[in-house]
Amino acid sequence: MSWLAAIQDPLNWASLALSSVLLLRMTVEGLHRTYKWFFLLLLVDCVRTAVLLTLPLQSTRYAYTYMLTAPLIWLLYFLVLRELWGIVLSDHKGIESLALQVMYIGLAVAVVLSVVLSYLELTGPGAERKYPVLVGFFVFHRVVVAILLLMVLLLGGFLMWFPVQLRRNVVYYAIGYVVYFLSKSVLLLVRNVLEKDVTIMLSAANLLIGNAVLLFWIVRLNARGQESSISVGHRWNREEADAAVEQLKAINQALVRAGRQ
């Protein structure tokens, strides 16, 4: 599978080019102000990718650059997800408040769990103590990504079940982000337990999916998408969709009342 390894760099350069085009398009269309954390994530990821592409893959400088910038990317993933939940639930403040509380708790759990697992991995029988910083980093990385993946899947499930009226841009933004983050996180979570050839294949597939999502955003996100609305959930059954709307309203009202007490 040497040809897969050979296309990694071209795919990364393609990702950088597509991200740059998307940043420019969002700026021209005025979307950078509405989706500010998404815009910032794209910008930071662009700069990070450009820097990493100039460094030898197996070098110490590459490793340090990757590890030192990773926490910023994790934080931006979290802020983008928070932004998405806030936009999707803008008309359901009770549920939005609960969703944000769950996100903050999830982030705190990720931090605590990462520290505990890092300690166990570094002090347990047969522990790898030669590179403690590297071990701790990858443990933290896996836990944070797993928590964020769970939150992303919850968002995807919510959009599929509840027919919330959303601007077209929000729907495209959310769908793209779910696919984009899902492809990235699955690779990060399984790369240490699979054979090298399989990992290389998944990495190439991940880059292809990521580039396809970037292209999807370039084509779909525009100023007109802020004016028209659509819903995704329960498109297959109108009666169930109406029932889901009433269920959502009832849950939201109950949470609002609970918050006032």
N, C-alpha and C positions, 0 to 999 in steps of 0.2 A: 504493500500500500504506500510505496514511496511517493506516488503521484499525488496522494492526498496531502502528505506533508508539504509537497512542493507548491500546492495551491493555497496554503495557509496565508502566506504574505500577500498575494494578490487579493484574496478575499478580505483581509484586514484593510488593505489600501482602498478597496471598493467600499467597505464600511465607512471609512474615514471620509471618502468623497461624498457618499450618500448622506451622511450625518451633516456635512458642511452645507450641502444643498438644502436639506430640511431646515437647518438653522436660518439660512438666508430666506427661504420661503416663509417661515413663521414670522420673521422680522418684517418682510414686505407686506404680508397679510395682516400684520398687527396682532398676531396670536401670542407673541412672546410675553405680552403683558397679562393675558388671560391665563395662560398655562406656564407661569414663571418658573416653577420648580422643574417641570418637564424640560423647558428650554435650558435651564441651568445644567440639568443632568446631561443633556446632549452636548452642551458646550464643554463641560468638564471632561466627559468621556472622549470627546474629540481631541482635546489637548493631551489627555493621558495616552490615548492610542497613538497619536503622532510622536510623542516622546518615546514610547516603548518600541515603536517600529524603527527608531534610529539606534537602538541598543542591541547588542548580540543576545540572542535568546537565552543562552546558558550562562551569561555573565552575572557577576555579583551586583553590578549596577542595575541590571534588569530586575533582579529579585528584590532589591531594596526599593526601587521605584514602584514596583508592583505592590509590594506590601504596605509601603507608606501611604500610597494613594487609595488603597482598597477601602479603608474605613470611611473616606469621604464619599466614595461611590455607594457604599451601604447606606450611609445617612441620606444621600439623595434619593436612593430607591425608596426609602421609608417616607421621605417628604413628598415624593411624587405620588405614592400610594395614598398618603394622607390628603393630598390635593384632590386626587380622583374621588375618594370617598366623600369629601366635602362637596364637590361639584355634583356628584350623583345624588346625594342625599340633601341637597340644598333646600328642598321643600319638605323635608322630613327631619326636623331638628332633633326630635327625641331619639330617633334611630342613629342620626349622625353623631350625637353626643356619646351614645353607647358604643358605636363602632370605633370612635377615636379613643375612648377609654380602653377598649380591648386592644387596640394597636399599641398604646403606651405600655400596657401590662405585658403584651407580647414582647416588646422590645426589652423591657426590664428582665423578663424571664430569659431571653436570649443571652443577655449579658451575664446573668448569674449562672446559667447552665453552662455557658462557655468557660467561665472561670473554673467551675467544679470539674468539668470534663477534662480541661487542660491539666489541672492538678492531678487527676487520677491517671491520665495518660503519661504524665511525666514522672510519677512516683510509684506506679503500680509495677508488678512483676514483669520483667522483660521490657521495661519502658525504654524508649529511645531518648537518651539524655544528651546526645552529641549536639543536637540542634534544637534546644528548647524553645527558642523564639519562633522557629519555623513550625514546630509541632503546635505550639499555642496558637499561632496565626491560623493554621488550617483548621484546627478545631473550632475556633471562633468563627471562621469563615463559613464552615458547614452549618453551624447552628443558626447564625444570623440569616443565612440564605434560606434555610428550612422554614424558619418562622415567617419570613417575608413571603415565601412561596405559599404557605398556608393562607396568609392574608390575601394574596393575589387570587388564589383559587376561590376563596369566599366571595371576593368581589365578582369574579366571573359567574359563580353560582347565583349570586343575587341578581345580576343583570339578566341571566337566562330565565329566572323564575318570576321576578316581579316586573310587570310591563310599565316601568317608569318612563314618562316622557322626558327625553333628553335632546339637547342640541346634537345635530349630526356629528359635529366635531368631537363632542364628548364620547359618543358611541365609538367612533373610529379610534380615538385616543385610547379608550379603555380596552377595546378588543385587541388593538395592536400591542398595548402594554402587557396584557395577559399572555399573549403568545410569545412576545419578545422576552419577557422575564422567565416564563416557563421553560423556554428552550435553553436559556443561559443557566438557570438554576439546576435543572436536571443534570446537565453536564458537570457542573461543579460538585454536585452531591454524589455522583457515581464514578467520577474519574479515578478515584483512589482504589476502587474495588474491581476495576475491569482491566483487561489486558491492554497493552499499549496500542496495538493495532485498532482495537475497538474504540479506544479513547480518541485516537486521531480521526477516525471516521465520524464519531459523534461531534468532535470539534468542528470539522468541515461542515457537517450538516447544520450545526448550531449557527455558524457564520452565514450560511446560505439562508437560513430562516430569518436571522436578524436582518440581513440585507433586504430580504423580501418585505419584511415589516417596515423598514425605513422607506422603501420605495412606495409601499401602500400609503404611508403617512404623507409622503411628498405629493402623491396624486390626490389624496382625499381631503387633507386638511387645508381649508381655505376660509376666507372671510364669509362667504355665503353659508358655510356650515354653521355659523353662529346664529343664523336667522331662522333656519328650519329645524323642526323637531321630529324625532321618531322614537319608537320603543322597540326593545328587542325581546323581552321576556314573554313567554307563553304565546308566541305568534301562531303556534300550531292549534290553539284551542281558545276561541273567543270567550266562551262561558267561563272557563278556568281562569282566563286573564282577568275578567271582571271580578271574580271571587278573590284572586290574588291582590288586586288593587284594594278591595275592601279590607282584606286581611292586613295589608301594609298600613292602611290608615288607622286601623284599630290598634295595631302594635305601637305606632308612632304616638297616638293620643295617650295610650296607657303610659308610655315612657315619659311624655311631657308632664302628665299629671304627677307621676312619681318624682320627677325632678323638682317640682314645685313644693312638694311636701317637706 
